[in-house]
């Protein structure tokens, strides 16, 4: 019924239940992922529910300057940050993006690793975690990241958004997005190296 985004938007504007169900089916998972990175599992569902409520009120004014998914994720980000401010848990961006001299040379100007972990070898399961164990460890680490770092990493690595799109969703500058992404990747890098040396999953 809603084979194009324009048709789905029209259905939402007209208040069609089928359109709302289609939108939830298509975008809910991404919205939950982002909310969890911002506010944690406990209140992520509540943040997403509020985001849907806000989105349905605003959909008649949606100007299509971005995709519907990007617009919805921006609303989730705003709802999440508002909730954090209310609970006095919003960490300052300056604190999240302060320099990490020990890892200053790990990444190039594009945000990619200059060199991989010292002994990383994905084809050596006896020396590293199994794929399932590694994935579980990475998931734990991502959940433990500061809110904006986790959200940035989720949008970039899990959902494939460009830096410009992430700026639009989180409403921060591109330079801050780069630093947030750099710090999140640094934590992942440190976790992998710690496992190689100790066999333990370290999320700190």
C-alpha positions as CSV (number, residue, x, y, z in Angstrom):
1,X,0.0,0.0,0.0
2,X,2.8,2.4,0.8
3,X,5.5,1.5,-1.7
4,X,7.1,5.0,-1.7
5,X,8.0,7.3,1.1
6,X,5.8,10.0,-0.3
7,X,2.8,7.7,-0.1
8,X,3.6,6.8,3.4
9,X,4.0,10.4,4.4
10,X,0.6,11.2,2.8
11,X,-1.0,8.3,4.7
12,X,0.5,9.6,8.0
13,X,-0.7,13.1,7.3
14,X,-4.2,11.7,6.6
15,X,-4.1,9.9,9.9
16,X,-4.4,6.4,8.4
17,X,-3.8,3.6,10.9
18,X,-2.3,1.4,8.3
19,X,0.3,4.1,7.5
20,X,1.2,4.4,11.2
21,X,1.6,0.7,11.5
22,X,3.8,0.6,8.3
23,X,6.0,3.4,9.7
24,X,6.4,1.6,13.0
25,X,7.4,-1.6,11.2
26,X,9.9,0.3,9.1
27,X,11.5,2.7,11.6
28,X,10.9,1.5,15.1
29,X,14.0,-0.7,15.4
30,X,16.3,2.2,14.4
31,X,14.6,4.6,16.7
32,X,14.9,2.2,19.6
33,X,18.6,1.6,18.9
34,X,19.2,5.4,19.0
35,X,17.2,5.9,22.1
36,X,19.0,3.1,24.0
37,X,22.3,4.7,23.2
38,X,21.1,8.1,24.5
39,X,19.1,7.2,27.6
40,X,19.6,3.5,28.3
41,X,17.3,0.5,28.0
42,X,15.1,1.4,30.9
43,X,13.5,4.5,29.4
44,X,14.2,4.0,25.7
45,X,10.7,2.8,25.0
46,X,9.2,5.8,26.7
47,X,11.4,8.2,24.7
48,X,10.4,6.5,21.4
49,X,6.7,6.7,22.3
50,X,7.1,10.4,23.0
51,X,9.0,10.8,19.7
52,X,6.2,9.1,17.8
53,X,3.6,11.3,19.5
54,X,5.6,14.4,18.6
55,X,6.2,13.2,15.0
56,X,2.5,12.6,14.4
57,X,1.7,16.0,15.6
58,X,4.3,17.6,13.4
59,X,4.0,15.4,10.3
60,X,1.6,17.8,8.4
61,X,4.5,20.4,8.6
62,X,7.2,17.9,7.4
63,X,9.0,19.7,4.6
64,X,10.9,16.7,3.2
65,X,14.3,18.4,3.6
66,X,15.6,15.1,4.8
67,X,14.3,11.5,4.6
68,X,11.5,10.6,6.8
69,X,13.8,8.2,8.8
70,X,16.3,11.0,9.4
71,X,13.6,13.3,10.5
72,X,12.2,10.7,12.9
73,X,15.6,10.0,14.4
74,X,16.2,13.7,15.0
75,X,13.0,13.8,17.0
76,X,14.1,10.8,19.0
77,X,17.5,12.5,19.6
78,X,15.8,15.6,20.8
79,X,13.4,13.7,23.1
80,X,16.3,11.8,24.5
81,X,18.4,14.8,25.2
82,X,15.4,16.6,26.8
83,X,14.8,13.6,29.0
84,X,18.5,13.6,30.1
85,X,18.4,17.3,30.8
86,X,15.4,16.8,33.0
87,X,17.2,14.1,35.0
88,X,20.3,16.3,35.2
89,X,22.3,13.5,33.5
90,X,23.4,15.4,30.4
91,X,27.1,15.2,30.1
92,X,28.7,18.3,28.6
93,X,29.9,18.0,25.1
94,X,33.2,19.4,26.1
95,X,33.7,16.5,28.5
96,X,32.8,14.0,25.9
97,X,35.1,15.4,23.3
98,X,38.2,16.2,25.3
99,X,41.5,14.9,23.8
100,X,42.9,11.5,24.5
101,X,46.6,11.9,23.9
102,X,47.4,8.2,24.4
103,X,45.4,7.4,21.2
104,X,46.0,10.5,19.2
105,X,47.7,8.7,16.4
106,X,45.4,5.7,16.2
107,X,43.2,7.2,13.4
108,X,43.7,9.2,10.2
109,X,41.9,12.3,9.2
110,X,39.0,10.3,7.8
111,X,38.4,8.5,11.1
112,X,39.8,5.2,10.0
113,X,42.4,3.2,12.0
114,X,46.0,3.9,10.9
115,X,46.8,0.4,12.1
116,X,44.7,-2.4,13.5
117,X,45.1,-4.0,16.9
118,X,48.5,-5.5,17.3
119,X,47.6,-9.1,17.0
120,X,44.1,-9.0,15.5
121,X,43.4,-12.0,13.3
122,X,39.8,-12.7,12.6
123,X,40.7,-16.2,11.3
124,X,42.2,-17.3,14.6
125,X,39.2,-18.3,16.8
126,X,41.4,-20.2,19.3
127,X,43.3,-17.0,20.1
128,X,40.3,-14.6,20.1
129,X,36.7,-14.7,21.3
130,X,34.3,-16.6,19.2
131,X,32.3,-14.3,16.9
132,X,29.3,-14.5,19.3
133,X,31.4,-13.7,22.3
134,X,33.0,-10.8,20.5
135,X,29.7,-9.4,19.4
136,X,28.3,-9.6,23.0
137,X,31.4,-7.9,24.3
138,X,31.1,-5.1,21.7
139,X,27.4,-4.7,22.5
140,X,28.2,-4.3,26.2
141,X,30.9,-1.7,25.5
142,X,28.6,0.3,23.2
143,X,25.9,0.3,26.0
144,X,28.6,1.6,28.4
145,X,29.7,4.5,26.2
146,X,28.7,8.1,27.2
147,X,25.3,8.9,25.6
148,X,26.5,11.0,22.6
149,X,29.4,8.7,21.8
150,X,27.1,5.7,21.8
151,X,24.5,7.5,19.6
152,X,27.2,8.6,17.2
153,X,28.7,5.2,16.9
154,X,25.3,3.6,16.4
155,X,24.3,6.0,13.6
156,X,27.6,5.6,11.8
157,X,28.5,2.0,12.2
158,X,25.2,0.2,12.7
159,X,23.0,2.3,10.5
160,X,25.5,3.7,8.0
161,X,24.7,7.4,8.2
162,X,27.1,9.9,6.8
163,X,28.7,12.5,9.1
164,X,26.5,15.2,7.6
165,X,23.4,13.2,8.4
166,X,24.5,12.5,11.9
167,X,25.1,16.2,12.4
168,X,21.5,16.7,11.3
169,X,20.1,14.0,13.6
170,X,22.0,14.9,16.7
171,X,22.2,18.7,16.0
172,X,26.0,19.0,16.6
173,X,28.8,20.2,14.4
174,X,30.7,17.9,12.1
175,X,33.9,18.5,14.1
176,X,32.1,17.3,17.2
177,X,30.7,14.3,15.4
178,X,34.2,13.4,14.3
179,X,35.6,13.6,17.8
180,X,32.7,11.7,19.3
181,X,33.2,9.0,16.7
182,X,37.0,9.0,17.3
183,X,36.6,8.5,21.1
184,X,34.0,5.8,20.7
185,X,36.2,3.9,18.2
186,X,39.1,4.3,20.6
187,X,37.2,2.6,23.3
188,X,36.4,-0.3,21.0
189,X,40.1,-0.5,20.0
190,X,41.2,-0.6,23.6
191,X,38.6,-3.3,24.4
192,X,39.9,-5.5,21.6
193,X,43.5,-5.0,22.6
194,X,42.7,-5.8,26.2
195,X,41.0,-9.1,25.1
196,X,44.0,-10.0,23.0
197,X,46.2,-9.6,26.1
198,X,44.0,-11.0,28.8
199,X,41.1,-12.8,27.3
200,X,38.7,-10.6,29.2
201,X,36.0,-8.3,27.9
202,X,36.7,-4.9,29.4
203,X,34.1,-2.2,28.9
204,X,35.8,0.5,30.9
